Amino acid sequence: MSVDAFAVSVGRGAALGRPKFREAMRTGAVFGIVEAITPLIGWAAGFAASRYIQAVDHWIAFGLLSAVGLHMLHAASQKHEDAKAGPEKASMYVLIATAVGTSLDAMAVGGSLAFLNVNILAIAAAIGLATFLASSGGLMIGRLIGERFGRIAEAFAGVALIALGISIPIEHLSM
């Protein structure tokens, strides 16, 4: 879930030149917190509706995960203009807006997880921690990796989400 935040952080790190450790921690904290909150929001919305759609929940999870995966594949094939933001665009408002934009897929995944028997708090915490680490590290190594690797990683994550989406109805139908 944190690959798009990583890609943006890599680009931000490349644009900032030699970002300080403090900037990496700030970026990681903002992305991590937002990315941990959004699956909880999606899960709550999905859980509220679960009793009405249990008969088709596996297809909904498949559709949501596949749609997010396809969106990530599409985004990976496009240029990330946000990743090229220069130091003049390093304000907290821009950082928060970017974090929210990259976490919408986590909200969709949270919605699909409402139909599965999972511990959403543990998953949200893991997503937040992974995003914190990926964003902080991405900012620090952005100059070395560059935007191209970030897009490749995002495409890989998209394929992984599609595969996960496909596995859910297969597992459900084979029971």
N, C-alpha and C positions, 0 to 999 in steps of 0.2 A: 504494500500500500504506500510505501514511502518513496517509491522510485521517482515519481514526478517531483516531489519535494527535493530529492537528491539532485535531479537534473537542473532544477531552477537554482539550487544552491551552488552547483558546479559552475553554472553560467555567471552567477553573482560573484563567486570567488574569482573567476577569470576577469570579470569586469572591474572588480575592486583592486586587482593587481596582487597585492600582498595583504590580505585581510588579517587583522589582529585576532588573537584567540578570543578576546572578549566579544567581537562581532560574530565569530563562529558560534559561541555559546548563546548569544542573543537570538541569532537566526534559528539555531537548533531548538531552543526553548519555545519560540513562537510557533514554528512548524509542528513540533512535537505535541504541544498542548492542543492546538487546533485539530491536528490529525487524531488525537485521542478522544476529543469531544464529539466529532462528527459521526463516528460509527454508533455512539451511544444514542444520538438523536435519531439516526436511521433505524436503529434497533427498536427504540421506543415506538416509533411510528409503525414499523412492521409488526411488532408484537401486539399492538392495539388492534390491528386488523387480522391477526392470525387465525382467530377462531372462525372467521367468515370464509377463509380461503385455504383451509388445510388440505382440501382435496387436490389443489393445484399448486401447493407451495413449492414443490420441487421444480416445477416449470417456471415459476416466478424467480426462484433463485438462479436457475439456469439463464433465464432472460436477463436478469440484472447483472450477473457476473459477466456474461458474454457481452452485453452492451458496454459495460465499463471496460472490459478488455479490448473491444473493438475501438472504443474511444481512445484508449491509451495507444493502440497501434496507429490510429489516425494522427494523434498528437505527436507521436514519435516521428512520423513522416513529414511533419510540418516544421518550420523553423520556430523555435521558442523565442519570441521577441522579449518575453519577460526575463529570460535568462541573460539577455544582453544589457540589462539595466545597469547604468553606470553609477558611480558614487553619488551623483546628484539625486538619484532615485532610491537611495538607501534609507528613506525615512521609515519610521515605525508603521505609519499608515499603509504605505506600499507593501511593507513586509507582511502585515496582517492580511491585507487584501489578497496578496499572492498565496499566502498559506491557506486561506479559505478557498480560493480557486483551485488549488491543487488537492484539497481534501474532500471535494464533492464526491469523488469516487469512493472514498471511505464511508460516506453517508449511505451510498447505494449498497455497498457491501454490508454495512450494519443492518440495513433493511432486510437484506436477504438472509442474514444470520438469525433474524428473529424466527425464521421458520425451521431452524435446526436447534438441536439440544446442545447449546454451547454456553460457556461462561463469558458473557459479553464484557464484564469488567476486566477479566484477565486478558481478553483479546484486545480491548481498547488500550489497556496499559502497555501491552506488548507493541501495538501499533505506534503508540506515542513514543515509547522508548526507542524503537527502531527508527522512527522518523527523526527524533532528536539526534541520534548518532549519525544517521545518514546525512542529515542537513548540515550538522556541524562539520563532519568530515568532508562532505562535498564542498563546502565553502573553502576549507583549508587546502584541498587538493584540486580545486577548480582550474587553476592555471596549468596543472600537469595533465589533467584528463581532457578538459575542454568539453564543448557542447556536443560533439559527435558521440562520445561514449555515453553521455547521459541519454541521448535519444535511443541508442542501441539497448541500454538497460531498460528504458521505458517500454520499448517494443517487446523485450523478453518478458517483462512483467505482464504486459497485455496478453501475450500468448499463454502465460501461466494462469491468468484469471479465466480465460476462455476454456482452457483444459479443466480447471476446477469446476466451472459452470457445466461443462459437458458431463463430468463425472457424477454430478449430483442426480440427474434423472436416470443415468445408467444404474447407479447404485440403488435408487428407489425402485426402478422397474424390475431389477433382478431379485428383489426380496420375495 
